[in-house]
């Protein structure tokens, strides 16, 4: 990676409407929730917040609507140590929305409306080409238009900016895009979507990782929930376990892992140590409710790691 230690995150911003339920409703069923809250989310924003609170020097390329919630989100992101000057306010659009049910096991189901996120076009990405070109790393997800993710990856690749892709939500991706990715962080479902290999065991994860290496990706990390992460980079091929905690809410756990992981990598931490740092951040996050409200600050992560020994 470059020595600038500058991180750019490109991605989505949503207002999350969260309802806690005893169990998810079946089709046609109405259930009563115990707790309702509105919090800021979106995979891009969650990962940016995780990186900002972890100590990264970060700029965020995104879009919000020309509504009050969009301005509130910008102010909140700025308070999380994020440069929000590349966050555009789009006239006539509403800020993205996510409707989230959380059951008593901490699992969630989510529906999203893109809103202003769909306005993050390749043309808007091009406006920020100098920012991407000067960064050490570019972190992206798939709640933004795929053609814009591709445009940003091309700029990064041409300028030796490390491209990290969290391929969520799961969808098919072109070989052209995958060949521009240096580090990919799918979960089991996303890995299967990209490779056709159902990931249930470590052997499955190894096979899926190899398939992704064949697409040109140097480092593959398949997140496996409570089992940790299968990592493969040509010399490391192993599962790195996470930390055991009592999960209250898994919203944004993966986003927290990604933001903290990339922060550790651009600081120069070895890969195993960076994964452990990401695991610690995610472990703290799942003990709290909500997306961004659950994301820990650097001091909390360092303290958690020191307590783990």
C-alpha positions as CSV (number, residue, x, y, z in Angstrom):
1,X,0.0,0.0,0.0
2,X,1.0,3.6,-0.4
3,X,2.5,5.4,2.6
4,X,-0.1,8.2,2.7
5,X,-2.3,6.1,5.0
6,X,-5.4,7.8,3.4
7,X,-8.6,5.7,3.2
8,X,-11.5,6.5,0.8
9,X,-14.8,4.7,1.4
10,X,-17.3,4.8,-1.4
11,X,-20.8,3.6,-0.6
12,X,-24.3,4.0,0.6
13,X,-26.1,6.1,3.3
14,X,-29.4,5.0,4.8
15,X,-31.7,6.0,7.6
16,X,-32.4,2.7,9.4
17,X,-35.8,2.0,10.8
18,X,-35.3,-0.9,13.3
19,X,-38.0,-2.9,15.0
20,X,-37.1,-5.7,17.5
21,X,-39.4,-8.8,17.5
22,X,-39.6,-12.0,19.4
23,X,-39.6,-13.8,16.0
24,X,-39.8,-12.8,12.3
25,X,-43.4,-12.8,10.9
26,X,-44.4,-15.4,8.4
27,X,-46.1,-14.2,5.2
28,X,-49.5,-12.6,6.0
29,X,-48.7,-12.5,9.8
30,X,-48.7,-9.4,11.9
31,X,-46.4,-9.4,15.0
32,X,-45.9,-6.8,17.7
33,X,-42.5,-5.3,18.3
34,X,-40.9,-4.5,21.6
35,X,-38.5,-1.7,20.6
36,X,-38.4,0.8,17.6
37,X,-35.7,3.2,16.8
38,X,-34.4,5.2,13.8
39,X,-30.6,5.2,13.4
40,X,-28.2,6.1,10.7
41,X,-26.9,3.2,8.6
42,X,-26.1,2.0,5.0
43,X,-23.2,-0.3,4.4
44,X,-20.9,2.4,3.1
45,X,-21.7,4.8,6.0
46,X,-21.4,2.0,8.6
47,X,-17.9,1.0,7.3
48,X,-16.8,4.7,7.1
49,X,-17.9,5.2,10.7
50,X,-16.1,2.0,11.8
51,X,-12.9,3.3,10.0
52,X,-13.3,6.8,11.4
53,X,-13.8,5.6,15.0
54,X,-10.9,3.2,14.6
55,X,-8.6,6.0,13.8
56,X,-8.4,6.1,10.0
57,X,-7.7,9.3,7.9
58,X,-10.8,8.8,5.9
59,X,-12.9,10.6,3.2
60,X,-16.4,9.3,2.2
61,X,-17.8,9.4,-1.3
62,X,-21.6,9.1,-1.1
63,X,-24.9,10.8,-1.7
64,X,-27.8,12.0,0.5
65,X,-31.1,13.4,-0.3
66,X,-32.1,17.1,-0.1
67,X,-34.0,16.4,3.1
68,X,-33.4,17.1,6.8
69,X,-32.3,13.5,7.5
70,X,-29.5,13.9,4.9
71,X,-28.1,17.0,6.6
72,X,-28.3,15.2,10.0
73,X,-26.4,12.3,8.6
74,X,-23.6,14.6,7.2
75,X,-23.2,16.2,10.6
76,X,-23.1,12.9,12.4
77,X,-20.5,11.5,10.0
78,X,-18.3,14.6,10.5
79,X,-18.4,14.0,14.3
80,X,-17.1,10.5,13.6
81,X,-13.8,11.9,12.2
82,X,-14.9,11.5,8.6
83,X,-14.2,14.0,5.8
84,X,-17.7,14.5,4.3
85,X,-16.8,17.0,1.6
86,X,-17.3,14.3,-1.0
87,X,-20.8,13.5,0.3
88,X,-23.2,15.1,-2.3
89,X,-26.7,16.4,-1.5
90,X,-28.9,15.4,-4.4
91,X,-31.8,17.8,-5.3
92,X,-35.2,16.1,-5.5
93,X,-34.1,12.8,-3.9
94,X,-34.7,11.4,-0.5
95,X,-32.0,9.9,1.6
96,X,-31.8,6.1,1.4
97,X,-34.0,4.0,3.8
98,X,-33.6,0.5,5.3
99,X,-36.4,-1.3,7.1
100,X,-35.0,-3.8,9.6
101,X,-36.5,-6.5,11.7
102,X,-34.3,-8.0,14.5
103,X,-35.3,-11.2,16.3
104,X,-34.5,-12.2,19.9
105,X,-31.4,-14.2,18.7
106,X,-30.0,-10.9,17.3
107,X,-30.5,-12.0,13.7
108,X,-31.9,-9.5,11.2
109,X,-33.8,-9.2,7.9
110,X,-33.5,-6.0,5.9
111,X,-35.3,-4.3,3.0
112,X,-33.8,-1.2,1.5
113,X,-34.8,1.7,-0.8
114,X,-31.8,3.3,-2.5
115,X,-33.1,6.8,-2.8
116,X,-30.1,9.2,-3.3
117,X,-27.7,6.3,-3.3
118,X,-28.7,5.6,-6.9
119,X,-27.4,9.0,-7.8
120,X,-23.8,8.0,-7.1
121,X,-23.2,7.6,-10.8
122,X,-19.9,7.0,-12.6
123,X,-19.9,10.7,-13.5
124,X,-20.0,11.6,-9.8
125,X,-17.3,9.1,-9.1
126,X,-15.1,10.7,-11.7
127,X,-15.4,14.0,-9.9
128,X,-13.4,12.4,-7.1
129,X,-10.8,10.7,-9.2
130,X,-7.9,12.7,-7.7
131,X,-9.1,11.8,-4.1
132,X,-9.2,8.1,-5.0
133,X,-5.8,8.2,-6.9
134,X,-4.0,9.8,-3.9
135,X,-5.4,7.3,-1.3
136,X,-3.7,4.2,0.1
137,X,-6.9,2.2,-0.1
138,X,-10.4,2.3,-1.5
139,X,-13.1,0.4,0.4
140,X,-16.4,-0.3,-1.4
141,X,-19.6,-2.4,-1.1
142,X,-22.5,-3.1,-3.5
143,X,-25.4,-0.9,-2.3
144,X,-24.1,1.7,-4.8
145,X,-24.6,1.2,-8.6
146,X,-22.2,-1.5,-9.8
147,X,-21.1,0.5,-12.7
148,X,-19.9,3.2,-10.3
149,X,-18.1,0.6,-8.2
150,X,-16.3,-0.5,-11.4
151,X,-15.5,3.1,-12.3
152,X,-13.9,3.7,-8.9
153,X,-12.0,0.4,-9.0
154,X,-10.5,1.4,-12.4
155,X,-9.3,4.7,-11.1
156,X,-7.8,3.0,-8.0
157,X,-6.2,0.3,-10.0
158,X,-4.6,2.7,-12.4
159,X,-3.1,4.7,-9.5
160,X,-1.9,1.8,-7.3
161,X,-4.6,2.4,-4.7
162,X,-5.5,-0.9,-3.0
163,X,-9.0,-1.9,-3.8
164,X,-11.0,-3.7,-1.0
165,X,-14.5,-4.9,-1.9
166,X,-17.1,-6.2,0.5
167,X,-19.4,-7.8,-2.1
168,X,-22.6,-7.2,-0.2
169,X,-25.5,-7.5,-0.8
170,X,-24.8,-10.6,-2.8
171,X,-25.0,-10.3,-6.6
172,X,-23.1,-11.6,-9.7
173,X,-20.0,-9.5,-10.6
174,X,-18.1,-9.3,-13.8
175,X,-14.6,-10.8,-14.2
176,X,-13.5,-7.3,-15.2
177,X,-14.4,-5.9,-11.8
178,X,-13.1,-8.8,-9.8
179,X,-9.7,-8.5,-11.6
180,X,-9.4,-5.0,-10.3
181,X,-9.9,-6.1,-6.6
182,X,-6.9,-6.7,-4.3
183,X,-8.8,-7.8,-1.2
184,X,-12.3,-9.2,-1.1
185,X,-14.4,-9.9,2.0
186,X,-17.5,-11.9,1.2
187,X,-19.6,-13.9,3.7
188,X,-20.6,-17.5,2.9
189,X,-23.6,-16.5,0.9
190,X,-21.7,-13.9,-1.1
191,X,-18.8,-16.3,-1.7
192,X,-21.3,-18.8,-3.1
193,X,-22.8,-16.2,-5.4
194,X,-19.4,-15.3,-6.8
195,X,-18.0,-18.9,-7.1
196,X,-20.9,-21.3,-7.2
197,X,-19.4,-23.2,-4.3
198,X,-21.6,-23.6,-1.2
199,X,-19.5,-22.6,1.8
200,X,-20.4,-24.7,4.9
201,X,-17.0,-26.0,5.9
202,X,-13.4,-24.8,6.0
203,X,-12.6,-27.0,3.0
204,X,-15.5,-25.3,1.1
205,X,-14.1,-21.9,2.1
206,X,-10.6,-22.9,0.8
207,X,-12.1,-24.0,-2.5
208,X,-14.1,-20.8,-2.9
209,X,-11.1,-18.7,-2.0
210,X,-9.0,-20.5,-4.7
211,X,-11.7,-19.7,-7.2
212,X,-11.5,-16.0,-6.3
213,X,-7.7,-16.1,-6.5
214,X,-8.1,-17.4,-10.1
215,X,-10.2,-14.3,-10.8
216,X,-7.1,-12.2,-10.0
217,X,-7.8,-11.3,-6.3
218,X,-4.7,-11.5,-4.1
219,X,-6.3,-11.7,-0.6
220,X,-9.6,-13.5,0.1
221,X,-11.3,-13.3,3.5
222,X,-14.6,-15.2,3.8
223,X,-16.4,-14.2,6.9
224,X,-18.1,-17.1,8.6
225,X,-20.2,-15.5,11.3
226,X,-19.4,-16.7,14.8
227,X,-16.7,-19.1,13.4
228,X,-14.5,-16.2,12.4
229,X,-12.8,-15.6,9.0
230,X,-11.2,-17.9,6.5
231,X,-8.2,-16.1,5.1
232,X,-6.2,-17.0,2.0
233,X,-3.4,-14.9,0.6
234,X,-1.1,-17.6,-1.0
235,X,0.9,-18.1,2.2
236,X,-1.8,-18.0,4.8
237,X,-4.7,-20.5,4.4
238,X,-6.6,-20.8,7.7
239,X,-9.6,-19.9,9.7
240,X,-8.9,-17.1,12.2
241,X,-11.5,-17.4,15.0
242,X,-13.4,-14.5,16.4
243,X,-14.1,-13.6,20.0
244,X,-17.0,-15.2,21.9
245,X,-19.5,-12.7,23.2
246,X,-23.2,-12.6,23.9
247,X,-24.8,-11.2,20.7
248,X,-27.6,-8.7,21.1
249,X,-27.9,-7.4,17.6
250,X,-25.8,-8.4,14.6
251,X,-26.7,-5.3,12.4
252,X,-23.5,-3.8,11.0
253,X,-21.2,-6.5,12.5
254,X,-19.7,-7.2,9.1
255,X,-19.5,-3.5,8.3
256,X,-17.7,-2.9,11.6
257,X,-15.2,-5.7,10.8
258,X,-14.5,-4.3,7.4
259,X,-13.9,-0.7,8.5
260,X,-11.7,-1.7,11.4
261,X,-9.8,-4.3,9.3
262,X,-8.9,-1.8,6.6
263,X,-7.9,0.8,9.1
264,X,-5.5,-1.7,10.7
265,X,-4.1,-2.7,7.2
266,X,-3.3,0.8,6.1
267,X,-1.6,1.3,9.4
268,X,0.7,-1.5,8.4
269,X,-0.5,-4.2,10.8
270,X,0.3,-7.8,9.6
271,X,-2.8,-9.5,8.1
272,X,-3.5,-11.8,11.1
273,X,-3.3,-8.8,13.5
274,X,-5.5,-6.7,11.3
275,X,-8.1,-9.5,11.2
276,X,-7.9,-9.8,15.0
277,X,-8.4,-6.0,15.3
278,X,-11.5,-6.3,13.0
279,X,-12.8,-9.2,15.1
280,X,-12.5,-7.2,18.3
281,X,-14.4,-4.2,16.8
282,X,-17.2,-6.5,15.5
283,X,-17.4,-8.4,18.9
284,X,-18.0,-5.2,20.7
285,X,-20.6,-4.0,18.1
286,X,-22.8,-7.2,18.4
287,X,-23.2,-6.6,22.1
288,X,-25.0,-3.3,21.3
289,X,-28.2,-2.4,19.4
290,X,-28.3,-0.6,16.1
291,X,-25.9,0.0,13.3
292,X,-23.7,3.0,13.8
293,X,-24.6,3.4,17.5
294,X,-23.0,0.0,18.1
295,X,-19.7,0.8,16.4
296,X,-16.8,1.1,18.9
297,X,-14.1,3.8,19.1
298,X,-10.4,2.9,18.9
299,X,-9.8,3.1,22.7
300,X,-12.6,0.5,23.3
301,X,-11.1,-1.8,20.7
302,X,-7.6,-1.6,22.1
303,X,-8.9,-2.1,25.7
304,X,-10.9,-5.2,24.5
305,X,-7.8,-6.7,22.9
306,X,-5.7,-6.1,25.9
307,X,-8.3,-7.8,28.1
308,X,-8.3,-10.8,25.8
309,X,-4.5,-11.1,26.1
